[in-house]
Amino acid sequence: GAPAKVAEAAGKGGKEESEALRAAYSSLMSQPDGEVVKMATALVERIKSKDQGGLSRAEEVVLRSNEEFPNDIGLLSVFMLNIVTLQPGESMFLKPNLPHAYLRGDCMELMAASDNVVRAGFTPKFKDVSTLTAMLDYHPGKPELMTGIPEGPNVRLYAPPSEQFPEFALRRCVLSAGEEASLGTSSCPRVAICTSGG
């Protein structure tokens, strides 16, 4: 079946690995609700029966997410995604059609205005499975974490790796009382958000 094809193709890269991931994820997302509940329940029970000190990050995410979205198909998808913990001052850029979920903490997500969000799980909203599985990018890989580049005193620039998306640049200013920062000029609209201080 699809999981065996993924295991066989793992690490080979290229089209074979991408197609195996597509087949496995499409098969998972196409399961009837009753099967999803059975699989999710069995998964959570198996993880809870383990030594809790020896859980993988994915297993920890499953248990934590199950509290908010019990028996959700997203619990089964966790094992096909990279789990990334961003530290303060870190960022990452996701190309279009990459599945992602924000689980906890504070972050800023910059994205294009759109009415075509396609959901995969961890939501009570409609999931358009055929559109989702057809549009996703199935190339395996790990996201590149960025720490920004200095752009002057007290300012770091977080820009996408491609000049295609200048509107998604973010500047982080960390100022002490009485300090100032210059952000220069831009041809794109800007929004300023103050997260602390006055």
C-alpha positions in Angstrom: 0.0 0.0 0.0 0.9 3.7 0.1 2.8 3.6 3.4 5.0 0.8 2.1 5.8 2.8 -1.0 6.8 5.8 1.2 9.1 3.6 3.2 10.6 2.1 0.1 11.1 5.5 -1.6 12.4 7.3 1.6 15.7 9.0 1.1 15.8 8.4 -2.7 14.6 11.9 -3.4 13.2 13.0 -6.7 10.0 12.1 -8.3 9.7 8.6 -6.8 9.7 9.9 -3.3 7.3 12.8 -4.1 4.9 10.5 -5.8 5.0 8.0 -2.8 4.2 10.9 -0.4 1.4 12.1 -2.7 -0.1 8.6 -2.7 0.2 8.1 1.0 -1.2 11.5 1.9 -4.0 11.2 -0.6 -4.9 7.8 0.8 -4.9 9.1 4.4 -7.0 12.2 3.6 -9.5 10.1 1.7 -10.4 7.8 4.6 -14.0 7.8 5.8 -14.7 9.7 9.1 -15.3 6.4 10.9 -11.9 5.0 9.9 -10.2 8.3 10.9 -11.7 8.1 14.4 -10.6 4.5 14.7 -7.0 5.2 13.6 -6.7 8.4 15.6 -8.1 6.7 18.8 -5.7 3.8 18.4 -2.8 6.2 17.8 -3.5 8.2 20.9 -4.0 5.1 23.0 -0.7 3.7 21.8 1.2 6.9 22.5 -0.4 7.2 26.0 0.6 3.6 26.8 4.3 4.5 26.2 6.8 5.9 28.7 5.9 9.6 28.5 9.5 10.7 29.1 10.5 8.9 25.9 8.0 10.3 23.4 9.1 11.8 20.1 8.2 15.4 19.3 5.6 14.1 16.8 4.0 12.0 19.5 4.0 14.9 21.9 2.3 17.1 19.3 -0.3 14.4 18.7 -1.2 14.2 22.4 -1.3 18.0 22.8 -3.4 18.5 19.6 -5.8 15.7 20.5 -6.9 17.7 23.6 -8.2 20.5 21.3 -9.1 18.4 18.2 -9.9 14.9 19.4 -9.8 12.2 16.7 -9.0 14.8 14.0 -7.3 13.6 10.8 -4.6 16.2 11.5 -3.3 13.8 14.3 -2.4 11.3 11.6 -0.8 14.0 9.3 1.7 15.0 12.0 4.0 12.2 11.0 4.3 13.5 7.4 5.3 17.1 8.5 8.4 18.7 9.8 7.9 19.8 13.4 9.7 23.1 13.9 10.1 25.1 17.1 11.0 28.7 16.3 12.9 30.6 19.0 12.4 34.4 19.4 14.1 36.1 16.5 13.8 33.1 14.1 11.7 32.9 11.0 11.1 30.6 8.1 9.7 31.1 4.6 7.2 28.6 3.2 6.6 28.4 -0.6 3.0 28.2 -1.8 1.2 24.9 -1.5 3.2 23.6 1.5 1.0 22.4 4.3 1.7 24.0 7.7 0.0 24.4 11.0 0.7 26.9 13.8 0.2 25.1 17.1 1.1 27.5 20.0 3.1 30.6 21.0 3.2 34.0 19.5 4.2 34.5 15.9 3.5 36.7 12.9 2.4 35.1 9.7 2.8 37.1 6.5 0.7 35.9 3.6 -1.1 37.1 0.5 -4.7 38.2 0.8 -6.6 35.2 -0.4 -9.9 33.5 -0.1 -8.6 30.1 -1.1 -7.2 28.7 2.1 -7.5 24.9 1.8 -7.6 23.2 5.1 -6.2 19.8 6.0 -7.0 19.3 9.7 -7.2 20.7 13.2 -10.2 22.7 12.3 -14.0 22.3 12.4 -14.2 24.1 9.0 -14.7 22.4 5.6 -11.8 20.3 4.2 -11.7 20.1 0.4 -9.7 16.9 0.2 -9.5 16.6 -3.6 -8.3 20.2 -4.1 -5.9 19.8 -1.1 -4.3 16.6 -2.4 -4.0 17.9 -6.0 -2.4 21.2 -5.1 0.2 20.3 -2.4 3.9 20.3 -3.0 5.1 16.8 -2.0 8.9 17.4 -2.3 10.4 16.3 1.0 12.8 18.6 2.8 13.3 20.6 5.9 12.5 24.3 6.2 15.4 26.8 6.4 15.4 28.8 9.6 16.4 32.4 9.2 17.6 34.7 11.9 17.5 37.9 9.9 20.3 40.1 8.7 21.3 43.4 10.4 19.9 46.4 8.5 21.1 49.2 10.8 21.1 49.8 14.5 18.3 48.0 16.3 16.8 46.6 13.0 17.0 43.1 11.5 15.5 42.2 8.1 13.7 38.9 7.5 13.2 38.6 3.8 12.1 35.6 1.7 14.9 33.8 -0.1 13.5 35.0 -3.4 13.1 38.6 -4.7 9.7 37.4 -6.0 8.1 38.3 -2.7 9.3 41.7 -1.5 6.0 42.4 0.2 6.7 39.6 2.7 9.8 41.2 4.2 9.6 41.8 7.9 11.7 44.1 9.9 12.2 43.6 13.6 13.1 46.6 15.7 14.2 46.1 19.3 14.5 49.5 21.0 15.3 50.5 24.6 13.8 53.7 26.0 14.9 56.7 24.0 16.3 54.7 21.1 15.2 55.2 17.5 15.3 53.1 14.3 15.1 54.0 10.6 13.3 51.7 8.3 14.1 53.5 5.1 11.6 53.7 2.1 9.6 51.1 0.4 7.4 50.6 -2.6 5.2 48.2 -0.7 2.6 49.1 2.0 3.8 48.7 5.6 2.2 47.8 8.8 3.8 48.5 12.2 3.0 46.3 15.2 4.2 47.1 18.7 4.4 43.9 20.8 5.6 45.5 24.1 6.6 48.8 25.6 4.8 52.1 25.0 
